[in-house]
Amino acid sequence: MELTQDRVRALVHMLGHRAVADATGLKPERLKTIRYNKDAQVRTNELDAIAGAYQQYSLWLRTGEIDLSRGQISPAYAEADLKLEGQEAGSR
């Protein structure tokens, strides 16, 4: 089972700790620790700040689930969606 801290770590890794720091006001050094140190525990205030800055990932960050009807996606879903948009289906 994937933990909340694993999802936070994955998002910080994907977006970069500096970008997340800019968006949330959290210290870049702390986010770098979260990103690279598997033993680092994510604090609730950090989760709240990240979920608030990246609201489209809020449900996924907290529960691991997505809800497309409410605009709640995961980074993997967003990446797959971008790849699909880049393809020209049936354009032969």
N, C-alpha and C positions, 0 to 999 in steps of 0.2 A: 504494500500500500504506500502510495506516495504521500509524503507529509507536506503540510503548508510551507515549512521552511524550504523544502526541496523545490516547490513551485516558485517561491520568492527568489531563490537562488537561480533558477532557470531563467526567470524574467530579467534579473539583474545581469546575468551572463549575456542574454540575447541583446539587451538594450545598451549595456555598458554601464559601469558603476558611476561614471561621471554624468552621463545623461540622466540617470535616475536621481542622482544628487541634485542636479539642476532643477528637475521637475518636482522634487519633494522637499527640498531644504535639509535633507539628511546629510550627514558628513560623508564625503567621498571615501575617506579611509575606512569608515564603518561598513559602507556598502562593499568595498573591496574585500574586507574580511568576510562578510556574508558570502560574497561570490566565490572566494577561493578556499575558505576554511569550512570543511564539511561538519566540524564540531560546533561551529558558531550557531547559537540559537537566535532566531528572529524574535525581536521584542514586539509586543502588541502595538506600541506606538509607531514602530517602523512599518508593520503590516498595514496599519490604518493610513499612514502617509502614502505608501505605495499604491494601495487600493484606491485612495482618493485621487491620486494623480493620474492613474491609469484605470479609470472607471470601467472601461470595456472589459477589463480582466478581473474585476473585483470578485465576482462570483467564483470564477475559476481559482483565483488565489486562495480564497477561503475554504472552498469545498472540493475543488477539482472538477467541477461540472460546468457546462456551458448552457446557455439558454438563448438561442438565436432570436426568439420572439421578443426578448428584452434587450437585445444588443450585447449580450454577455458572451464573450468568446475567449478562447485561449490563444496564446502566441502561435501555437502550431496551426490552429484553425486560420488565423490571420495570414500566416505564411502560405498555407495551401491555397487560400482564397486569392492571394496575389499571383500565385503561379497560374491558377486557372484563368484569371483575368488577362494574363499575358499571352495566353494561347489563343490562336484564331481558329476556333472550332469550325470544321467544315469549309475551310476557305480554299480548297483546291480547285 
